[in-house]
Amino acid sequence: MSAGRGDRGPRPTVVVIGGGFAGAGLAFQLARRAPGDYRIVVFEPREKLGCGVAYSTTDPAHRINVPASRMSFVPSDPCHFDRWLKADGELRRDPDAKLPDGRAFPRRAVFGRYASETIEPYLLRGDIEHRCATAASVRRSPRGGYLVTDEDGHEIAADVVAFAATHPTPAPPESFEPLVGDPRLVVDTQDRAALDAIDPDARVLIVGTGLTMADIAASLEARGHRGQITAVSRRGLLSRGHTTQTGDEYGAFSTEPSLTARALVRRIRRTITAAAAEGKPWQHVMDAVRNQGPLIWTALPLRERRIIARRLRPFWDVHRFRVAPQVEAAVERLRASGQLTLMRGEPIAAGRSGRSVSVDIKLKGGGRFYGDFDAILLATGPAHRKLSETSPLAAGLVSQGLVRLDPVGLGFEVDGQSVAIGADGKPSPALWIVGPLARATFGELMGLPEVARHAEFVAGAIIRASPESAAAEAPALELA
């Protein structure tokens, strides 16, 4: 850790764009590891830092989908949140959060409050500045570095820029274009008011069957929804649940890692079979794959990474991103009663039909389904690949040649230090990408533990890249 700048002159300015978990984590790590060395400014329109899309929700049905004992804002202190949670008293206020086996799955807003309270002392001391605004543009400065302008035209000069605005809203499928702007098409299902506005007897279509669908279903049930709910996706895959069986991860995948997607899948399946023979659940195997993910991913050629991203990611997602037991129980109740129906297929056309919306769904295996619905809710996940189309800021970065889309189709291309690769194929000086948009290089970066470690990694890279790093060099961090 740096001992502070002393009399070394003006501090470099680091501007972090996006104050969700990734951006706040980066700011926190810089302030913690190099106190006083940088002026750290975070552009985030939300009132609190550290919450982002996921943890800003106020819906009481939304819960963290990982046990609290495995969640932390501080990677070096994995029990940080667990201790905070027990001291805070939230488990007494929300008895449903704790299961009989001792695991706790509190509401997501609680984790958001924890994250914002963890970073708050640095804000109060002035180590981190929160600009409660949206960054509108970033451009190279004639004097070096960058100029960052917010939506009101206020400008700040930055020596370093870290782009951490990584969770755009879902992009409506082309088949829903005739409904764009219609209140019956809900694109942002994190908006609690949008769900509150749905009539209890409405016929609801949810597009997507993963974690977001499960959250929506649990939210509707908690509101006393009576109408039929239909969820559709191409494969009809539901997010799997957690095991109640304790134990360590099972399997070695980073030793002589597989070089093709096919070989990797076969290896995982063989390991699951071997684990079952020893009485161990598949979840322990997938935990091993997740934790060894960076080494597994970097060993794969580009062609194989593309195959995984395009063909296998849905299967990975439903096993890797598990549903909270309370939410899983709500989905099971709705399915058992017949109120929730799952469908394998793809909406290919939609239009207004009087007071309802008609949707034409091409079913998996052949056949069609034509249905009328009162509300359509998107649960297809963040549209990372379309960020340069939906975000003027990202579009500006692309048009200037400061960043380019990665060849896998997951976000932006970065080098091994997470520095953005420009249109010329070279790293853009002092422009870092933090969080999920760097997945094509680093592999799994959607889960909170991985994002926390990546933010810590990037903080170390920024400190090492400082002209004065020889005097205050931070140790390199491993993403494994």
C-alpha positions as CSV (number, residue, x, y, z in Angstrom):
1,M,0.0,0.0,0.0
2,S,1.2,3.5,-0.8
3,A,2.2,5.7,2.1
4,G,0.6,8.7,0.5
5,R,1.9,11.4,-1.9
6,G,3.6,13.7,0.5
7,D,5.2,16.6,-1.5
8,R,5.2,14.8,-4.9
9,G,3.0,17.4,-6.6
10,P,-0.5,17.4,-8.0
11,R,-2.5,14.2,-7.8
12,P,-3.5,12.4,-11.0
13,T,-7.3,12.3,-11.5
14,V,-9.0,9.0,-12.0
15,V,-12.5,9.2,-13.3
16,V,-14.6,6.1,-12.9
17,I,-17.7,6.0,-15.1
18,G,-20.4,4.0,-13.4
19,G,-20.7,3.7,-9.6
20,G,-22.4,0.3,-9.4
21,F,-20.6,-2.7,-7.8
22,A,-17.7,-2.7,-10.3
23,G,-17.0,1.0,-10.4
24,A,-17.5,1.5,-6.6
25,G,-15.2,-1.5,-6.0
26,L,-12.5,0.0,-8.1
27,A,-12.7,3.4,-6.4
28,F,-12.7,1.7,-3.0
29,Q,-9.6,-0.3,-3.9
30,L,-7.7,2.7,-5.2
31,A,-8.6,4.8,-2.1
32,R,-7.7,1.9,0.2
33,R,-4.4,0.8,-1.4
34,A,-3.1,4.2,-2.5
35,P,-4.4,6.7,0.1
36,G,-4.0,10.3,-1.1
37,D,-2.3,9.3,-4.3
38,Y,-5.2,10.0,-6.6
39,R,-8.2,12.3,-7.0
40,I,-10.9,9.7,-7.5
41,V,-14.1,10.9,-9.1
42,V,-17.1,8.5,-9.7
43,F,-19.8,9.4,-12.1
44,E,-23.0,7.7,-11.0
45,P,-26.5,9.1,-11.2
46,R,-27.9,7.0,-8.4
47,E,-27.8,8.5,-4.9
48,K,-25.7,5.7,-3.5
49,L,-22.5,4.1,-4.8
50,G,-22.0,0.3,-4.9
51,C,-25.7,-0.6,-5.6
52,G,-25.9,-0.5,-9.4
53,V,-28.9,-2.2,-11.2
54,A,-28.9,-5.4,-9.1
55,Y,-28.7,-3.9,-5.6
56,S,-30.8,-0.8,-6.1
57,T,-34.0,-2.8,-6.3
58,T,-36.5,-2.1,-3.6
59,D,-38.6,-5.2,-4.4
60,P,-38.7,-7.3,-1.2
61,A,-39.0,-10.5,-3.4
62,H,-35.6,-9.9,-4.9
63,R,-32.9,-11.7,-2.9
64,I,-29.2,-12.3,-3.4
65,N,-28.7,-15.6,-5.1
66,V,-25.5,-16.6,-3.3
67,P,-25.3,-17.3,0.4
68,A,-24.3,-14.2,2.4
69,S,-21.2,-16.0,3.7
70,R,-19.8,-16.0,0.1
71,M,-20.6,-12.3,-0.7
72,S,-18.1,-9.5,0.1
73,F,-17.2,-6.0,-1.2
74,V,-13.7,-6.8,0.0
75,P,-12.1,-9.8,-1.7
76,S,-9.4,-10.1,0.9
77,D,-12.1,-10.4,3.6
78,P,-14.6,-13.0,2.3
79,C,-16.6,-12.8,5.6
80,H,-17.0,-9.0,5.5
81,F,-20.6,-8.9,4.5
82,D,-21.6,-11.9,6.7
83,R,-20.3,-10.0,9.8
84,W,-22.0,-6.8,8.7
85,L,-25.2,-8.6,8.2
86,K,-25.2,-10.2,11.6
87,A,-24.3,-7.0,13.3
88,D,-26.9,-5.0,11.4
89,G,-29.8,-7.0,12.7
90,E,-31.4,-7.5,9.2
91,L,-31.8,-11.2,9.8
92,R,-34.1,-10.4,12.8
93,R,-36.2,-8.0,10.7
94,D,-36.4,-10.5,7.8
95,P,-36.7,-14.0,9.3
96,D,-37.4,-15.5,5.9
97,A,-33.8,-14.6,4.9
98,K,-32.3,-17.3,7.0
99,L,-32.8,-21.0,6.2
100,P,-32.9,-23.8,8.7
101,D,-29.4,-24.9,7.7
102,G,-28.0,-21.5,8.6
103,R,-27.5,-20.1,5.1
104,A,-28.8,-16.6,4.7
105,F,-30.2,-15.0,1.5
106,P,-31.2,-11.5,2.4
107,R,-32.9,-9.0,0.1
108,R,-30.7,-7.6,-2.6
109,A,-31.3,-4.0,-1.4
110,V,-29.7,-5.0,1.9
111,F,-26.5,-5.9,0.1
112,G,-26.7,-2.6,-1.7
113,R,-26.9,-0.8,1.6
114,Y,-23.9,-2.8,2.9
115,A,-21.9,-1.8,-0.2
116,S,-22.7,1.9,0.1
117,E,-22.0,1.9,3.8
118,T,-18.6,0.2,3.2
119,I,-17.5,2.9,0.8
120,E,-19.1,5.8,2.7
121,P,-16.2,6.6,5.0
122,Y,-14.0,7.3,1.9
123,L,-16.6,9.7,0.6
124,L,-16.9,11.5,3.9
125,R,-13.1,11.9,4.1
126,G,-13.0,13.2,0.5
127,D,-10.9,10.3,-0.7
128,I,-13.6,9.6,-3.3
129,E,-15.9,12.1,-4.9
130,H,-19.3,11.1,-6.1
131,R,-20.6,13.1,-9.0
132,C,-24.3,12.3,-9.0
133,A,-24.6,12.6,-12.7
134,T,-24.4,10.6,-15.9
135,A,-21.2,10.9,-17.9
136,A,-22.2,11.8,-21.5
137,S,-18.9,11.8,-23.3
138,V,-15.2,11.0,-23.1
139,R,-12.7,12.4,-25.5
140,R,-9.0,12.7,-25.7
141,S,-7.6,16.0,-24.4
142,P,-5.0,17.9,-26.5
143,R,-3.0,18.2,-23.3
144,G,-3.0,14.5,-22.7
145,G,-5.4,12.4,-20.8
146,Y,-9.1,12.7,-21.3
147,L,-12.0,15.2,-20.9
148,V,-15.1,13.8,-19.4
149,T,-18.4,15.7,-19.8
150,D,-21.6,15.0,-17.9
151,E,-25.2,15.4,-19.2
152,D,-25.3,19.0,-17.9
153,G,-22.2,20.0,-19.8
154,H,-19.8,20.1,-16.8
155,E,-16.3,19.0,-17.8
156,I,-13.5,17.4,-15.8
157,A,-10.0,16.6,-17.0
158,A,-8.9,13.0,-16.2
159,D,-5.5,11.4,-16.3
160,V,-7.1,8.0,-16.1
161,V,-10.6,6.8,-17.1
162,A,-12.1,3.5,-16.0
163,F,-15.3,2.5,-17.8
164,A,-17.5,0.5,-15.4
165,A,-21.0,1.2,-16.7
166,T,-21.6,-2.4,-17.6
167,H,-25.3,-3.3,-17.2
168,P,-27.4,-1.8,-20.0
169,T,-31.1,-2.7,-20.1
170,P,-32.2,-5.7,-22.2
171,A,-32.7,-5.1,-25.9
172,P,-36.2,-5.9,-27.2
173,P,-36.1,-8.7,-29.9
174,E,-36.7,-7.5,-33.4
175,S,-40.1,-9.2,-33.3
176,F,-41.2,-6.7,-30.6
177,E,-40.2,-3.6,-32.5
178,P,-43.9,-2.7,-33.2
179,L,-44.4,-2.5,-29.5
180,V,-41.5,-0.3,-28.5
181,G,-42.9,2.6,-26.5
182,D,-46.0,0.7,-25.6
183,P,-46.4,0.5,-21.8
184,R,-47.5,-3.1,-22.1
185,L,-43.9,-4.0,-23.1
186,V,-41.8,-3.7,-20.0
187,V,-38.1,-3.6,-20.9
188,D,-36.7,-2.7,-17.5
189,T,-38.2,-5.2,-15.1
190,Q,-36.1,-3.9,-12.3
191,D,-38.5,-0.9,-12.2
192,R,-40.7,-1.8,-9.3
193,A,-43.4,0.7,-10.5
194,A,-43.7,-1.1,-13.8
195,L,-44.6,-4.4,-12.0
196,D,-46.9,-2.6,-9.6
197,A,-48.8,-1.3,-12.6
198,I,-49.7,-4.8,-13.9
199,D,-53.3,-5.8,-13.2
200,P,-53.5,-8.8,-10.9
201,D,-55.6,-10.6,-13.5
202,A,-53.3,-9.8,-16.5
203,R,-52.1,-12.5,-18.8
204,V,-48.3,-12.1,-18.6
205,L,-45.6,-13.2,-21.1
206,I,-42.1,-13.3,-19.7
207,V,-39.4,-13.5,-22.4
208,G,-36.5,-15.4,-20.9
209,T,-36.5,-18.2,-18.3
210,G,-33.3,-17.6,-16.2
211,L,-32.7,-15.7,-13.0
212,T,-34.6,-12.6,-14.0
213,M,-37.7,-14.6,-14.9
214,A,-37.5,-16.2,-11.5
215,D,-37.3,-12.8,-9.8
216,I,-40.3,-11.6,-11.8
217,A,-42.4,-14.6,-11.0
218,A,-41.6,-14.3,-7.3
219,S,-42.4,-10.6,-7.4
220,L,-45.8,-11.2,-9.1
221,E,-46.6,-13.9,-6.6
222,A,-45.8,-11.6,-3.7
223,R,-48.2,-9.0,-5.2
224,G,-51.0,-11.6,-5.3
225,H,-51.0,-11.9,-9.0
226,R,-53.9,-14.2,-10.2
227,G,-53.5,-14.1,-14.0
228,Q,-51.7,-16.7,-16.1
229,I,-48.0,-16.4,-16.5
230,T,-46.1,-17.8,-19.5
231,A,-42.3,-17.8,-19.7
232,V,-40.6,-18.6,-23.0
233,S,-37.0,-19.0,-24.2
234,R,-35.4,-20.9,-27.0
235,R,-34.3,-23.8,-24.7
236,G,-36.7,-23.4,-21.8
237,L,-33.9,-23.7,-19.2
238,L,-34.6,-22.8,-15.6
239,S,-31.8,-21.6,-13.3
240,R,-30.8,-24.4,-11.0
241,G,-30.9,-24.3,-7.2
242,H,-28.2,-24.6,-4.5
243,T,-27.2,-27.8,-2.9
244,T,-27.6,-28.2,0.8
245,Q,-24.6,-30.5,1.0
246,T,-21.5,-28.9,2.3
247,G,-18.0,-29.6,0.9
248,D,-15.2,-28.2,-1.2
249,E,-15.2,-27.8,-5.0
250,Y,-14.5,-30.9,-6.9
251,G,-12.4,-31.3,-10.1
252,A,-9.2,-30.0,-11.6
253,F,-9.7,-28.2,-14.9
254,S,-6.8,-25.8,-15.1
255,T,-4.2,-28.5,-15.1
256,E,-3.6,-29.3,-18.8
257,P,-6.7,-27.3,-19.7
258,S,-9.0,-28.4,-22.5
259,L,-8.3,-26.8,-25.9
260,T,-11.8,-27.2,-27.4
261,A,-15.3,-26.5,-26.2
262,R,-16.3,-30.1,-26.9
263,A,-13.4,-31.5,-24.8
264,L,-14.2,-29.1,-22.0
265,V,-17.9,-30.2,-21.9
266,R,-16.9,-33.9,-21.9
267,R,-14.4,-33.3,-19.1
268,I,-17.0,-31.5,-17.0
269,R,-19.5,-34.3,-17.6
270,R,-17.0,-37.0,-16.6
271,T,-16.1,-35.1,-13.5
272,I,-19.8,-34.8,-12.5
273,T,-20.2,-38.5,-12.9
274,A,-17.1,-39.2,-10.8
275,A,-18.4,-36.7,-8.2
276,A,-21.8,-38.5,-8.1
277,A,-20.0,-41.8,-7.5
278,E,-18.5,-40.3,-4.4
279,G,-21.8,-38.8,-3.2
280,K,-20.9,-35.3,-4.2
281,P,-23.3,-32.9,-6.0
282,W,-22.8,-31.4,-9.4
283,Q,-22.7,-27.9,-7.9
284,H,-19.3,-28.7,-6.4
285,V,-18.0,-29.5,-9.8
286,M,-19.4,-26.3,-11.3
287,D,-17.8,-24.3,-8.5
288,A,-14.5,-25.7,-9.5
289,V,-15.0,-24.7,-13.1
290,R,-16.0,-21.2,-12.0
291,N,-13.0,-20.7,-9.7
292,Q,-10.6,-22.1,-12.3
293,G,-12.4,-20.2,-15.0
294,P,-9.7,-17.6,-15.9
295,L,-7.1,-20.3,-16.7
296,I,-9.6,-22.5,-18.5
297,W,-10.8,-19.5,-20.6
298,T,-7.4,-18.2,-21.6
299,A,-6.2,-21.6,-22.7
300,L,-9.0,-21.8,-25.3
301,P,-8.4,-20.5,-28.9
302,L,-10.6,-17.7,-30.1
303,R,-12.8,-20.0,-32.2
304,E,-13.6,-22.2,-29.2
305,R,-14.4,-19.1,-27.0
306,R,-16.9,-18.1,-29.7
307,I,-18.5,-21.5,-29.6
308,I,-18.9,-21.3,-25.9
309,A,-20.3,-17.8,-26.0
310,R,-22.8,-18.5,-28.7
311,R,-23.9,-22.1,-28.1
312,L,-23.0,-23.1,-24.5
313,R,-23.5,-20.0,-22.5
314,P,-27.2,-20.6,-21.7
315,F,-26.3,-24.0,-20.2
316,W,-23.5,-22.5,-18.2
317,D,-25.6,-19.6,-16.9
318,V,-28.4,-21.8,-15.5
319,H,-25.9,-24.0,-13.6
320,R,-23.5,-21.2,-12.6
321,F,-26.0,-18.5,-11.6
322,R,-28.2,-20.3,-9.1
323,V,-31.5,-19.1,-7.8
324,A,-32.1,-18.2,-4.2
325,P,-34.1,-20.9,-2.4
326,Q,-36.9,-18.5,-1.5
327,V,-37.3,-17.5,-5.1
328,E,-37.0,-21.1,-6.3
329,A,-39.8,-22.1,-4.0
330,A,-42.0,-19.3,-5.4
331,V,-41.4,-20.5,-8.9
332,E,-42.2,-24.1,-7.9
333,R,-45.4,-23.1,-6.3
334,L,-46.5,-21.2,-9.4
335,R,-45.7,-24.1,-11.6
336,A,-47.3,-26.7,-9.4
337,S,-50.6,-24.7,-9.4
338,G,-50.5,-24.4,-13.2
339,Q,-50.3,-20.6,-13.0
340,L,-46.8,-20.5,-14.5
341,T,-46.2,-22.3,-17.8
342,L,-42.8,-22.8,-19.4
343,M,-42.5,-22.9,-23.2
344,R,-39.5,-23.6,-25.5
345,G,-39.6,-21.3,-28.5
346,E,-38.9,-17.9,-29.9
347,P,-41.3,-15.0,-30.4
348,I,-41.2,-14.1,-34.1
349,A,-43.9,-11.5,-34.4
350,A,-46.0,-9.3,-32.1
351,G,-48.6,-6.6,-32.5
352,R,-51.4,-4.7,-30.9
353,S,-54.7,-6.4,-30.7
354,G,-57.3,-4.2,-29.2
355,R,-56.6,-3.9,-25.4
356,S,-54.1,-6.8,-25.5
357,V,-50.9,-7.8,-27.4
358,S,-50.8,-10.7,-29.8
359,V,-47.6,-12.7,-30.0
360,D,-46.6,-15.4,-32.5
361,I,-44.2,-17.9,-31.0
362,K,-42.2,-20.5,-33.1
363,L,-42.0,-23.6,-30.9
364,K,-38.9,-25.7,-30.5
365,G,-39.3,-28.8,-32.6
366,G,-41.9,-27.3,-34.8
367,G,-45.3,-25.8,-34.5
368,R,-46.6,-22.4,-33.5
369,F,-48.3,-20.8,-30.6
370,Y,-50.5,-17.7,-31.0
371,G,-51.4,-16.0,-27.7
372,D,-52.9,-12.7,-26.5
373,F,-51.3,-11.1,-23.5
374,D,-51.9,-8.0,-21.3
375,A,-48.2,-7.5,-20.5
376,I,-44.8,-8.6,-21.9
377,L,-41.8,-8.5,-19.6
378,L,-38.2,-8.9,-20.9
379,A,-36.0,-11.2,-18.9
380,T,-33.2,-11.6,-21.5
381,G,-30.4,-10.0,-19.5
382,P,-28.2,-7.0,-20.2
383,A,-27.6,-6.2,-23.9
384,H,-23.8,-5.9,-23.5
385,R,-23.2,-6.5,-27.2
386,K,-25.5,-3.6,-28.2
387,L,-24.0,-1.2,-25.7
388,S,-22.4,0.8,-28.5
389,E,-25.8,1.2,-30.1
390,T,-27.8,2.0,-27.0
391,S,-25.3,4.2,-25.1
392,P,-24.2,7.5,-26.6
393,L,-21.2,7.4,-24.4
394,A,-20.1,4.0,-25.5
395,A,-20.9,4.9,-29.1
396,G,-18.6,7.9,-28.8
397,L,-15.7,5.8,-27.5
398,V,-16.2,3.5,-30.5
399,S,-16.4,6.3,-33.0
400,Q,-13.2,7.9,-31.7
401,G,-11.4,4.5,-32.0
402,L,-10.7,4.4,-28.3
403,V,-12.5,1.1,-27.9
404,R,-13.6,-1.7,-30.1
405,L,-16.0,-4.6,-29.7
406,D,-14.3,-7.9,-28.8
407,P,-14.2,-10.7,-31.3
408,V,-16.2,-13.1,-29.0
409,G,-19.3,-10.9,-28.8
410,L,-19.3,-10.2,-25.0
411,G,-18.3,-6.6,-24.7
412,F,-15.1,-4.6,-25.4
413,E,-11.7,-5.9,-26.3
414,V,-9.1,-5.4,-23.6
415,D,-5.5,-6.5,-23.0
416,G,-4.2,-8.6,-20.1
417,Q,-4.3,-5.6,-17.8
418,S,-7.9,-4.8,-18.8
419,V,-6.8,-1.7,-20.8
420,A,-9.2,-1.0,-23.7
421,I,-8.0,-2.0,-27.2
422,G,-8.6,0.8,-29.7
423,A,-9.6,0.5,-33.4
424,D,-5.9,0.4,-34.3
425,G,-5.4,-2.8,-32.3
426,K,-3.3,-1.0,-29.7
427,P,-4.1,-0.3,-26.0
428,S,-5.7,3.1,-25.5
429,P,-3.5,4.9,-23.0
430,A,-5.0,5.1,-19.4
431,L,-8.4,3.8,-20.5
432,W,-9.5,0.8,-18.5
433,I,-12.6,-1.4,-18.8
434,V,-13.9,-2.8,-15.4
435,G,-16.4,-5.6,-14.9
436,P,-18.5,-7.8,-17.3
437,L,-17.5,-5.9,-20.5
438,A,-14.0,-7.4,-20.2
439,R,-15.2,-11.0,-20.2
440,A,-13.9,-11.9,-23.6
441,T,-10.3,-11.6,-22.2
442,F,-10.8,-12.7,-18.6
443,G,-13.7,-15.2,-18.8
444,E,-16.4,-15.3,-16.2
445,L,-17.0,-11.7,-14.9
446,M,-20.7,-11.7,-14.2
447,G,-20.7,-13.1,-10.7
448,L,-20.1,-10.7,-7.7
449,P,-16.9,-12.5,-6.4
450,E,-15.3,-12.3,-9.9
451,V,-16.2,-8.7,-10.4
452,A,-14.8,-7.8,-6.9
453,R,-11.6,-9.5,-7.7
454,H,-11.4,-7.9,-11.2
455,A,-12.0,-4.4,-9.7
456,E,-9.1,-5.1,-7.3
457,F,-6.9,-6.3,-10.2
458,V,-7.6,-3.2,-12.2
459,A,-6.8,-1.0,-9.2
460,G,-3.5,-2.7,-8.9
461,A,-2.9,-2.2,-12.7
462,I,-3.7,1.5,-12.5
463,I,-1.3,1.9,-9.5
464,R,1.5,0.0,-11.3
465,A,1.0,2.1,-14.4
466,S,1.5,5.4,-12.5
467,P,4.7,7.2,-13.3
468,E,5.5,7.1,-9.6
469,S,4.8,3.4,-9.2
470,A,8.4,2.6,-8.6
471,A,8.1,4.5,-5.4
472,A,4.7,3.0,-4.4
473,E,4.4,-0.2,-6.4
474,A,1.4,-2.3,-5.5
475,P,1.7,-6.1,-5.7
476,A,0.2,-7.8,-8.7
477,L,-3.1,-9.6,-8.1
478,E,-4.2,-12.9,-9.6
479,L,-7.7,-13.4,-11.0
480,A,-7.6,-17.1,-10.5
